[in-house]
Amino acid sequence: MSPWTFSGLSELTGCFVYGARMAYTVMISRNDNTMPKLKQKAPAFSLPDQDGKMRALKDYLGKWVALYFYPKDDTPGCTAEACSFRDSFSRLKRAGIVVLGVSIDPVKKHAKFAEKYSLPFTLLSDEEKTVVGEYGVWIKKKFMGREYMGTLRTTFLIDPEGTIAKIYEDVDPDDHAEEILADVKAFGKETVV
């Protein structure tokens, strides 16, 4: 999928298949002016994690942060992405990469999702949709003729100084963690084991 830009508005159209039975097309519209840019300071935030503990981005200064936004707990694509991070977690941790997942799901739903799939990283709840808005990932989607607002699956790789080093907008949920490891290694900031 590649975006077509028209007056700062991008539209992405893609076909997705879940299992062997269902295929559908989603049209996504986003105002490109709202998403932070590369080499910009990452917008600060503080959100509750799956245990209700407040977590702030500033707490992770000095470390690489994979801040990934996903639509909904316990759905096929979101589960695949979370399990990819889980399966690569020890390598991510050794490379000095902190994983923070963000969705608009409530704290209790995050807790169930983390427990069900043994997720060893932090999930943040943005029920007020403040952070998804600041990062430009709360967008208009269209599915089967119905328009609705939702979270665009996007990851921001934030360097140890708090600057956005890379933005992943076309995420393959199954291989995303490995892609981040390779990119951090390419940046030459960390040794990936």
PyMOL commands that set and color helices and strands:
alter all, ss='L'
color gray80, all
select helices_A, chain A and resi 32-34+57-60+76-87+89-94+107-116+130-134+176-187
alter helices_A, ss='H'
color red, helices_A
select strands_A, chain A and resi 4-6+9-18+22-31+46-48+54-56+64-69+97-103+122-125+138-143+146-151+154-158+164-168
alter strands_A, ss='S'
color yellow, strands_A
deselect
rebuild
show_as cartoon
